[in-house]
Amino acid sequence: MSQYLIINGDDFGFSHGVNQAIIQAHTQGILTSTSLMVTGDAVEEAVALAKQHPNLGVGLHLVLGCGKSVLPPSQIPHLVNDQGEFLDNPAHAGWRYYFNAAARQELPLEIRAQLQKFQQTGLELSHLDGHLHHHVNPAVLKILMDLAPEYNIPVIRLPYEELTFTLKIDTQAWLSKLIGWVVFKQLRRHGESLLAAQGIPYVDRVYGLLQTGSVTEDYLLGLIPQIEAEIVEFYAHPGIALDQEPENGPPGAGARELAALLSHPVREQLLTRGFELTNYPQLQASGRL
């Protein structure tokens, strides 16, 4: 069986350091795809870099937590604070979007604004995913289904991976991994039914959720031999720490994840196992997705 692998770098546009890491991982490593934060501090640079590297698939990294909005606070007061910042706590934000009627009325406005801002870049929309996976919240995903035909959303990330694969490699924080796996298994099941009804494809497995911040060389070398699915996405958060810039994860995590994407042993193992590196537009053009 042929196996196809998308390697995605999240948070493109977050900072100059993240942009540099994603382009380095694409030109010198195994990264084939990225997801753009349209309200990131370095989004203009990211768009320019994407246009210089046409083989890099670029999707929308929908931001509804731990980031800034497109719309001003006056238009979405139940989503952001006076500075236009979403809640930092993913659980609190998720409950608000699901249970708060006023927030649910404002969500379509901000989601549409982010899709429109992506359109204005002139880039082809490769796929859609979400910062902290808020896009798979049932309240958010329903809005995306309503907007998908208008904005031609081609693919949506539905995280799902085998818990046992990760625990064979790294048992640290096993309880939080178990809880996350249970929650996202249910969200995946719900998402599959919505996407199938809309005719929007998704891949068989998405790896990275259970090892966020620790997608290291050792992790990838331990994971790759276990994968049996046909079409797979890995996602990571590569970054280069620069003075006066925030990091998009725990200290040093971006450098470790960048090193994993540049690793020669990882590339060799992928080749040995017969994985074809690709991205979402290439898969759709070939009719495989």
N, C-alpha and C positions, 0 to 999 in steps of 0.2 A: 504493500500500500504506500502510495506517495504521501508525504507529510509536508505541510506548508506552515511556515512560521513567520508571524509578524512580530518584530521587536519594536515596541513603542516607547518613546520618551515623553512622559507627561510634563506639564507645566512650561511648555515653550512660551517665551515671552515674559516669564516671571521676573527674570533678571538677566543682566549681561552674562553672568557666570553660568546660568542654566542654558542660555542660548549657545554659548561657546561649547559647553559639554555635549549638547545634543548634536551640534554640527560635527564635532570631533568624533563622536560615536558613530555618526552616519558615514563620514568620509574615511575613517580609519578603523572602524569596528563593524559591528553587526546590526546596528540600528537602522531600521527601514522606514519608520513611521514616527510621527509625533502629534501632540495635541496642543493646540494654541489657546492660551488664556488671553482673550481679547481685551481684558482690562489690566493685564500685567504691566509692570513698570517699563519693560523693555519690549513691548509688543511691536512697535514700528521696526526695530532692528530684526526681530524674529521674522516678520513678514518679508523684509528685504532678503534675509538669508534664505528663506524658503524659496523665493523666486530664483535665487542663484543655484539652487539644488533641486532641479525638477523631479528627480527620482525619489525624493523624500515625500511620502504621503503625509498630508496635513489635515487633521481633523479639528473639531471644536472641543475644547476642554471646558465644558459648562461650569461656571463658578456660581455656587449658591451658598457657599460657606468658606470661611478663612480666606477672604478676598474682597474685592471691590465690585460694585455694580456698574453697569453702563448707565442706567437711568439715575436721575438725581433723587436724593432721599425724599423730597416732597411728593414724588410720584409713587414711591413704594415704601411708605413709613413703617409697614409691618414686616418688612424684609431686612432693612438695614438701619444703622444708627445715623446720627446727624452727619457723620463723615462719609457716608455711603459704604460702610463696611458691614458685611454679613456676620452672623454669629460665628465665633471660633469653635464652639463645641458642636461636633457633628450630630450627636444625639439630640441635643436641644433644638438645633435647626430642623432636624428631620421630624421631630414631633410637632414643631410649629407648622411646618408645611403640610403635615397630614391632618392636623386637628383644628388649626386656626382658620376660620372661614375668611377673614380679611386677608390673611397671608395668601391663601389659595387664589383669591381674586387678583392679587398683584403678581403672582408668579408668572402667568402667561405674558404679562407686559415685559418683564425683565428677560425672560427666556427668548421672546421674539427679538428684543433689542440686541441680545448677544448673537443670535443667528444673523440678524441684519448687519451687525458690525463685522462678522466674519465675511459675509457676502461682499462688503465694501472693500475688503482686502484684495479682491480679484483672484484669490486662491480657489482651487477646486476643493470642495468639501469631501475629504476622504471618508470620514466617519464621525460619530459623536460619542464622547464619553463625558465623565464628570469629575470635577475636583471632589475628593472624598466620597465619590460615588453617589452624590445626591441625585444624579439623574435616574437611578433605579428606584428611588422613593416612588411608591405607586401614584402619589399625587402629581409628582413631576413627570413621570413617564406617561401618564395619561395626556398631559399637555403636549409632550413631544409627539405623541401619536396624532394629535389634532393638527400640529404644525408640520408634520413630516411631508405631506404632499406639497405644501406650499414652498418649502425650503429644500426639497429633494434630499432629505436625509437618507444616505445610502445604506449605512450600517450603524448599529448601536452596540456598544460594549455591554455584555451581560456577564459580570464576573462569576466564574465558577471554576474551582479546582479541587482536586482530591486532598482531603485533610491528611491522609496517611502518607502521601508523597512528601509533604513538607515535614511532618513529624519524624520521618526516617532520617531526614537531613539535620533538623534542628528542633529540639524539644523545648527550647526556651519559650517562655510565655505561652505554654501549651493551652492553658485555660482560656486566655483571650483569643487564641487561634480557634479553639473549639467553638466559642460563642460566635465569633465572626463567621465561621463556616456555616453554622446553623442558620444565622440570620440571612446571609447572602444566598444560601441554598433556597430559602423560601422566596426571596426577592427574584432570584433567577427563574424559578418556576412561574411566578406571576408574570415576569417580563416575557418569557417565551410565548405565553398565550397571546399577549398583546401584540408582540412583534409578528407572530405568525398570522394573526388576523389582518395585519396591515401589509404583510408581504415584505417586511424588512428583515434582512438576514442578520445572523450573528454567528460567531465561531463556536466550535465545539468546546474549547477550554480557554480560560483566561487565567494566567498565572501571575502572581505578584501581590495579591491582596494579603495573604497570610504571612508574607515575608516583607511587608512594606518597610523600607529603610534598610533592609539587609539582603537585597538581591545581589549577593556577592558572587565571586568566581566559584567558591566552594558550593554555594547553593545551586548555581546553574549546572555545575558538573555533576552534582547529585541528582538534580531533577531531570535533566535531559534523557538519561537512559530509561526513566520510568514512563515517559509519555507515550501513549498509544493512540491518542486522538489524531484525526487527520488534519484539521485546520486549527491552529493554535495561536494565541497572542500571549507574549510576555510583555509586561510593562514595568518600567523602572523610572527612577527620578534622578538621572545623572546631573551633577552640578560641579562647578568649580568655585571654590570660596574666594571671593574678591573683597578687598577692603571696602567698608561702608555699604555693603550689600547684605540683606538678610539671606539666610539659607532656607531652602524649601524642604527642610526636614531636619532630623537630629544632626548635631555637629559631626561632620565627617562622612555622613551617609552618602551625600552626593558624589564625593570622590570615590568611595568604595563601589558605588553602583556604576560609575563611569569606568572604573578599572575592570569590572566584570564584563562590560560591553566591549572593551578593547582587548580582552583576554585572548591570546592565541590558542591556549588549550580549549577554551570554550568553542571557538570557531572550528577547531579541528574535530571536536566531538560532534558538533552539528553536522559537519560534512560526513564524518564516519557513519553517523546514524541516518544519513540520507535526507535531512531536512532541506527544503528549498526556502531560502529567505525571500520574503515578498512583502507586499503591503496590500491594503484593501482595494485601491483602484486596480492594481494588477490582477488580483483574484477575481474581481468583478468583470474585468475586460476579458479574462480567459474563460468566464462562465463557471468557475469553480465555487463561487459564492453567490 
